[in-house]
Amino acid sequence: MPDPEASNPEALALTQRLLNEKLPAVTQSAKTLLLAMQEGTLSYQAMSDQVQNDPVLALGLLSEANRAIKGEESLVKTLSQAISLLGEDLLKRLLTETPPPSREESPGKRHQQIAMSMSYVAAHLARRLAIQRFNGREEDCYWAALFWGAPFWYLGRLLPKMAESLVDQPPRTREQANARMRASFKCSLDDYWRTSQATLHLNETIREAYPPADFAHRRLLSSIRQHCQGPLRKHLLSYDNRAGRIYLVQPSTLVWLCNQTAFGALESWRSKRCDSALKLLAVLCQQPYDHIRREAQMAAVDAARLHPLSSACLWLQELFLTPEAKPEKTPEIPAPSETRPAKPEQTVPGNAAPLVTRKENSLEDLRERAPARKAMAEAPPDKPAQKPPALPEAQLRGNHDLFMRLNFTMREEPESFRDMAHLMDTLTRCLVSGAGFDTASVLLTNKQLTVLKTYFIQGADARPDLSELLMPVQAPLVKKLVQKQAAIWISAEKITRMRPQLPAELMESNHTDNFMLYSLLVHKRPIALVYADGGEGQQTFSDFDYQRFKEACSAASHVLYYLARKQNQKTKK
């Protein structure tokens, strides 16, 4: 652990000045936990659940625990470990000494909450991406990304003018940020950050997550960023720079990039800093750029939902704005006047008589028009009033809430699935009970990629042949599907033209001319073929049904990719 005394003297003086002041808590977790501890004994896990709701309490607890072990190599990384090390007495003292939440509105409080909201966005993004890249270290990456910005909490609270210059007018480069800091306090922002992290005694993952601002590092980032030029997936295997690959496999890189994304998104989700960080994360996680961008925006939603700070919505307001939609201009209605001048006489060429216009809305005019208006109101309408079109019957089938819940679980929580059997059972249930299909089945390929066989099925009691379906891959349509992940809807209008391209075994078993297919691939290797229909006979579907079918299968492919990566990591170990 670096010695704070060996740092820049100006940075050390500024750090001691700021860190000696205690930050006020942002929630009532300290008061709630003290009352619960007085009423009875609590487990360490229950105490840590209360402490983690407040970042100030969590930071103080981990800092005290790491300071207590006097710089040993095994640093405390979890709150339950810190509580077991310090004991309940020291925890009560920490809860008592922490100032309660401040109710006054001041620039320092505003910038402190902006810095904490930024840390929460980065922490939730790090947890989401660590599931895909550093499986098993999600919590470490979450806390590291959260406490990476701890020095800026103190900076925003106690030096609001400096924080305002960094937030309201973001510097384009780190050199500009260091120059602003050096002009006021004779130390750079980098020196202040490193000295603060060493004084807080946080773990090495955080301290390593601040790369140098030299030319070699910028050139390395530029070479990595070139592998994500658009929404197409660029695998890390194609990146042959050894220094870059070593840099990307470190959790500290993920922590730094998540914080850079959160800082850039505070300015705009379309800013250059945010776009650059998202491209680097796409290469690090081996995912498409659009997927990483969506994960970052979902992390901002989670941060605002779970940690309701006053500034948490700064990252969401741009997501709800649609600059393309412009409000329609309503015509201005002139104010009514008691007397209006009569229109002048209009002359026409020739021998025609001059036209004289009457006063608008005059009393005589209203009396003459009243009988006509009454007759128009009493006359029957020429056409009956049109009712709004009802939703297609196909859109009202199934359980929409169940479909959305299962679809969300597959797309957002892939770690909750044990194996492929658990995933396929969930997929068939989502299609039958959720989307309203009569039958849904999953056919798996053999190792030689020559045959597809049904292994998972729901709703085929009336057609037992579908449960034992075994069809070759050599059919033209099936052969195209196993080459690329795609979906197709075979309707009654297309069946005559598509029948020669379909396997005869399928048409003899399903007894219907309206069904859907979706192929699931992992790394260009076909894994399964998903089948769904509405039952025997001429069943009709809508575009809404087809869209729900594709959504469920796409979510299942996300889990399938996660399970493949998990199995690959176990094989390497």
URLIN-V742362 format. One record per residue. RES is the residue in three letters. OMEGA is omega in whole degrees, 0 to 359 (999 if undefined). Layout:
# URLIN-V742362
res-><RES	RES>
omega-><OMEGA	OMEGA>
This chain:
# URLIN-V742362
res-><MET	PRO	ASP	PRO	GLU	ALA	SER	ASN	PRO	GLU	ALA	LEU	ALA	LEU	THR	GLN	ARG	LEU	LEU	ASN	GLU	LYS	LEU	PRO	ALA	VAL	THR	GLN	SER	ALA	LYS	THR	LEU	LEU	LEU	ALA	MET	GLN	GLU	GLY	THR	LEU	SER	TYR	GLN	ALA	MET	SER	ASP	GLN	VAL	GLN	ASN	ASP	PRO	VAL	LEU	ALA	LEU	GLY	LEU	LEU	SER	GLU	ALA	ASN	ARG	ALA	ILE	LYS	GLY	GLU	GLU	SER	LEU	VAL	LYS	THR	LEU	SER	GLN	ALA	ILE	SER	LEU	LEU	GLY	GLU	ASP	LEU	LEU	LYS	ARG	LEU	LEU	THR	GLU	THR	PRO	PRO	PRO	SER	ARG	GLU	GLU	SER	PRO	GLY	LYS	ARG	HIS	GLN	GLN	ILE	ALA	MET	SER	MET	SER	TYR	VAL	ALA	ALA	HIS	LEU	ALA	ARG	ARG	LEU	ALA	ILE	GLN	ARG	PHE	ASN	GLY	ARG	GLU	GLU	ASP	CYS	TYR	TRP	ALA	ALA	LEU	PHE	TRP	GLY	ALA	PRO	PHE	TRP	TYR	LEU	GLY	ARG	LEU	LEU	PRO	LYS	MET	ALA	GLU	SER	LEU	VAL	ASP	GLN	PRO	PRO	ARG	THR	ARG	GLU	GLN	ALA	ASN	ALA	ARG	MET	ARG	ALA	SER	PHE	LYS	CYS	SER	LEU	ASP	ASP	TYR	TRP	ARG	THR	SER	GLN	ALA	THR	LEU	HIS	LEU	ASN	GLU	THR	ILE	ARG	GLU	ALA	TYR	PRO	PRO	ALA	ASP	PHE	ALA	HIS	ARG	ARG	LEU	LEU	SER	SER	ILE	ARG	GLN	HIS	CYS	GLN	GLY	PRO	LEU	ARG	LYS	HIS	LEU	LEU	SER	TYR	ASP	ASN	ARG	ALA	GLY	ARG	ILE	TYR	LEU	VAL	GLN	PRO	SER	THR	LEU	VAL	TRP	LEU	CYS	ASN	GLN	THR	ALA	PHE	GLY	ALA	LEU	GLU	SER	TRP	ARG	SER	LYS	ARG	CYS	ASP	SER	ALA	LEU	LYS	LEU	LEU	ALA	VAL	LEU	CYS	GLN	GLN	PRO	TYR	ASP	HIS	ILE	ARG	ARG	GLU	ALA	GLN	MET	ALA	ALA	VAL	ASP	ALA	ALA	ARG	LEU	HIS	PRO	LEU	SER	SER	ALA	CYS	LEU	TRP	LEU	GLN	GLU	LEU	PHE	LEU	THR	PRO	GLU	ALA	LYS	PRO	GLU	LYS	THR	PRO	GLU	ILE	PRO	ALA	PRO	SER	GLU	THR	ARG	PRO	ALA	LYS	PRO	GLU	GLN	THR	VAL	PRO	GLY	ASN	ALA	ALA	PRO	LEU	VAL	THR	ARG	LYS	GLU	ASN	SER	LEU	GLU	ASP	LEU	ARG	GLU	ARG	ALA	PRO	ALA	ARG	LYS	ALA	MET	ALA	GLU	ALA	PRO	PRO	ASP	LYS	PRO	ALA	GLN	LYS	PRO	PRO	ALA	LEU	PRO	GLU	ALA	GLN	LEU	ARG	GLY	ASN	HIS	ASP	LEU	PHE	MET	ARG	LEU	ASN	PHE	THR	MET	ARG	GLU	GLU	PRO	GLU	SER	PHE	ARG	ASP	MET	ALA	HIS	LEU	MET	ASP	THR	LEU	THR	ARG	CYS	LEU	VAL	SER	GLY	ALA	GLY	PHE	ASP	THR	ALA	SER	VAL	LEU	LEU	THR	ASN	LYS	GLN	LEU	THR	VAL	LEU	LYS	THR	TYR	PHE	ILE	GLN	GLY	ALA	ASP	ALA	ARG	PRO	ASP	LEU	SER	GLU	LEU	LEU	MET	PRO	VAL	GLN	ALA	PRO	LEU	VAL	LYS	LYS	LEU	VAL	GLN	LYS	GLN	ALA	ALA	ILE	TRP	ILE	SER	ALA	GLU	LYS	ILE	THR	ARG	MET	ARG	PRO	GLN	LEU	PRO	ALA	GLU	LEU	MET	GLU	SER	ASN	HIS	THR	ASP	ASN	PHE	MET	LEU	TYR	SER	LEU	LEU	VAL	HIS	LYS	ARG	PRO	ILE	ALA	LEU	VAL	TYR	ALA	ASP	GLY	GLY	GLU	GLY	GLN	GLN	THR	PHE	SER	ASP	PHE	ASP	TYR	GLN	ARG	PHE	LYS	GLU	ALA	CYS	SER	ALA	ALA	SER	HIS	VAL	LEU	TYR	TYR	LEU	ALA	ARG	LYS	GLN	ASN	GLN	LYS	THR	LYS	LYS>
omega-><182	181	179	181	181	183	177	182	179	178	179	179	178	180	179	178	183	185	175	176	181	177	175	178	180	177	177	183	181	179	180	182	178	178	179	179	177	181	181	181	178	176	179	180	178	177	180	177	177	183	185	176	180	183	180	178	180	178	179	181	180	178	178	181	179	176	181	180	170	171	176	186	183	182	178	185	181	182	179	175	180	180	179	180	184	184	184	182	178	177	178	179	178	179	181	184	180	180	178	179	181	180	181	178	182	176	179	178	181	183	174	180	175	179	179	177	176	178	179	177	179	182	180	176	178	178	180	184	179	176	182	188	182	184	182	181	183	182	177	179	179	182	178	179	179	184	175	182	181	177	180	172	178	180	180	182	189	178	186	180	177	178	179	178	180	184	184	176	186	178	181	182	177	177	177	178	178	180	178	180	182	180	183	188	176	174	183	177	177	180	178	182	182	179	179	179	178	179	179	177	176	190	188	179	179	184	178	185	175	187	179	181	182	183	181	180	177	178	177	178	179	179	178	184	180	180	176	179	179	185	183	181	176	184	179	181	181	180	190	178	185	179	178	180	176	180	184	182	180	177	179	176	177	180	181	182	178	177	176	177	180	180	178	180	175	175	177	175	178	181	182	180	179	180	179	180	179	177	178	177	178	177	180	183	181	182	177	181	181	179	180	178	178	177	179	179	175	176	177	177	178	180	179	182	185	182	188	172	184	182	184	183	179	180	184	187	179	181	182	179	177	183	180	183	181	180	180	179	178	181	181	179	182	179	181	178	183	182	176	178	179	179	180	178	179	180	178	180	178	183	182	180	179	179	179	180	181	177	179	176	175	183	178	180	180	179	180	183	184	179	179	179	179	178	178	179	181	182	178	180	179	182	177	180	182	177	178	183	179	178	176	182	181	181	184	181	175	180	185	180	178	179	181	181	180	179	178	179	180	186	187	182	182	181	181	181	183	185	182	180	177	180	184	175	178	180	179	177	179	181	184	184	182	183	176	175	179	183	175	182	178	179	181	179	173	184	180	180	180	187	172	183	180	177	182	184	175	175	181	181	181	180	182	180	178	180	181	185	177	185	182	179	187	176	186	182	179	179	177	182	182	177	182	180	184	179	178	179	178	181	180	179	183	190	180	180	185	184	179	181	181	177	181	180	180	183	178	185	187	177	177	180	183	182	183	180	179	180	179	181	174	182	177	176	180	181	187	175	182	181	177	176	182	181	182	176	183	178	181	176	176	176	178	178	180	179	178	178	180	179	180	181	177	176	178	177	176	178	180	177	178	179	178	178	179	178	179	178	176	179	179	179	999>
